Amino acid sequence: MKIAMGNDHTAVELKNIIKAFLEEKGHEVLDLGTNSTESCDYPVYGEKVGRAVASGEADLGIVICGTGVGISLAANKVKGVRACVCSEPYTAKLSRMHNNSNVLAFGARVVGSEMAKMITEEWLNAEYEGGRHQRRVDMLTEIENRN
């Protein structure tokens, strides 16, 4: 699977840890930056990952900033993206199973590297259930298309 990753200056170290974790599991990682700890703007990287996922350049995306909130908001501005901020594995799992999330977000100032690995693992291993959830995902798409 090809996974796009993006982060701001607060999350360079955690991004590199998760990138190595993904590569060890056989995933291809599209690193969209940043690789600098100099202050930068998270919307740039959230949008880059969102565009990579929405266009099909990547199958899924992972975005990381201080809390995961700002960068997920940026990713969610890209049509077709369903980014979810997750600080523990259960929410990550259900975001895939029920919401068909295609971008995972978490905060480098909120979760440690081992928790981030567990969140990522659960998210990647979960599969969208469809069925009764499809109606709601379709409703999200309708809202997106109207606005």
C-alpha positions in Angstrom: 0.0 0.0 0.0 1.2 3.5 -0.8 0.8 5.9 2.1 1.3 9.7 1.8 2.7 11.4 4.9 2.9 15.0 5.9 3.8 17.0 9.0 4.8 20.3 10.4 7.9 21.3 12.3 6.6 19.9 15.6 6.3 16.4 14.2 9.4 15.6 12.2 10.8 13.1 14.6 7.4 11.3 15.0 6.9 11.3 11.2 10.2 9.6 10.7 9.4 7.0 13.4 6.0 6.2 11.8 7.5 6.3 8.3 10.1 3.6 9.3 7.4 1.6 11.0 5.3 1.6 7.8 8.3 0.7 5.6 9.2 -2.2 7.9 5.6 -3.5 7.3 6.2 -3.4 3.5 4.3 -0.1 2.8 5.6 2.4 0.4 5.7 5.9 1.9 5.4 9.1 0.0 7.0 11.7 2.3 5.6 15.1 1.5 7.5 16.8 4.3 8.5 18.8 6.1 11.9 17.4 7.2 12.9 20.6 8.9 12.3 21.7 12.5 12.1 25.3 11.4 8.7 26.8 12.0 6.3 26.1 9.0 2.6 26.2 8.2 0.7 22.9 8.7 -2.0 23.7 6.1 0.6 23.3 3.4 1.3 19.7 4.3 -2.2 18.7 5.2 -3.3 19.9 1.7 -0.4 18.0 0.0 -1.4 14.7 1.7 -5.1 15.4 1.0 -4.4 16.0 -2.7 -2.3 12.8 -2.9 -5.0 10.7 -1.5 -7.9 12.3 -3.4 -6.1 12.0 -6.7 -5.2 8.4 -6.1 -1.4 9.1 -6.0 -1.6 7.5 -2.6 -4.0 4.9 -1.2 -4.2 6.5 2.3 -2.6 9.4 4.2 -1.2 10.2 7.6 -0.7 13.7 8.8 0.9 14.9 12.0 1.2 18.3 13.7 1.3 19.3 17.4 -2.2 18.1 18.1 -3.3 16.6 14.8 -6.2 19.1 14.6 -4.9 21.8 12.4 -3.3 19.6 9.8 -6.5 17.4 9.7 -8.6 20.5 9.1 -6.4 21.3 6.1 -6.5 17.8 4.7 -10.3 17.8 5.1 -10.6 20.9 2.9 -9.6 18.7 -0.1 -12.7 17.2 -1.7 -12.8 13.4 -1.1 -10.8 13.4 2.1 -12.1 12.1 5.3 -9.4 12.8 7.9 -9.9 11.8 11.5 -7.8 12.9 14.5 -7.2 9.9 16.7 -5.4 9.8 20.1 -6.0 6.1 20.7 -6.4 2.9 18.7 -10.1 2.3 19.1 -11.2 5.6 17.5 -8.7 5.0 14.7 -10.2 1.5 14.0 -13.8 2.7 14.0 -13.0 5.7 11.8 -12.0 3.3 9.1 -14.8 0.7 9.8 -17.7 3.2 10.1 -16.5 6.5 8.4 -14.2 5.1 5.7 -11.5 7.5 6.8 -8.7 7.8 4.3 -6.4 10.1 6.2 -5.3 9.5 9.8 -4.1 12.4 12.0 -2.5 12.5 15.4 -0.5 15.0 17.5 3.2 14.7 18.2 2.5 16.7 21.4 -0.4 14.4 22.4 0.7 10.8 21.7 4.1 9.1 22.1 5.7 7.1 19.4 4.5 3.7 20.7 0.9 4.9 21.0 1.2 6.4 17.5 2.3 3.0 16.2 -0.6 1.3 17.8 -3.0 3.9 16.4 -1.5 3.5 12.9 -1.6 -0.3 13.1 -5.3 -0.5 14.1 -6.2 2.1 11.5 -4.4 0.2 8.7 -5.8 -3.2 9.7 -9.4 -2.1 9.9 -11.6 -2.4 6.9 -14.6 -0.3 5.9 -17.8 -2.2 6.7 -20.1 -0.4 4.2 -23.7 -1.5 4.8 -25.5 0.8 7.1 -22.5 3.1 7.3 -22.5 3.8 3.5 -25.6 5.9 3.7 -23.9 8.2 6.2 -20.6 8.4 4.2 -22.8 9.3 1.2 -24.4 12.0 3.2 -20.9 13.4 4.0 -20.1 13.4 0.3 -23.4 15.2 -0.5 -22.6 17.9 2.1 -19.2 18.3 0.5 -20.6 18.6 -3.0 -23.2 21.2 -1.9 -20.5 23.4 -0.4 
